[in-house]
Amino acid sequence: MIDRYSPFGGLDLLASAVVLLDAELRIRYVNPAAENLLAASSRNLINRPLQKAFTYSRTLKQALDNAVSNNWSYTGQNIEIRRGDNEKLSLNCTVTPLRAASAPEVRLLIELQPIDQQLKASREEQLLQQ
């Protein structure tokens, strides 16, 4: 578990949901925005596999594996996940590989940003027109 006084403690202040993972895709840290988005406390998320926190697509799974294995970043738009209470969320997602001397167990940073529902409806309408 990441200490709140660690260099990652500043992530608590971000409005974006941030999840830090180890190489086995276990959750090592979540900021308050991620707790809110995933409707779960850090106590219930820390040290659990990411797939237990929410269900995600094969595309995101491959992106996570590539980030760990090949040090590749990933940005996806309109990614759908299902959190523990089975609510479906549409998100923009960024996966960033990390190497931090102060927390060597942390390998990935995931940033999740909910898509505004009105913006999503507008994008879908635009796609239909095209």
Summary of the structure (lengths in Angstrom):
residues: 130
radius of gyration: 14.9
end to end distance: 47.4
largest distance: 50.6
contacts: 366
relative contact order: 0.19
helix: 37%
strand: 31%
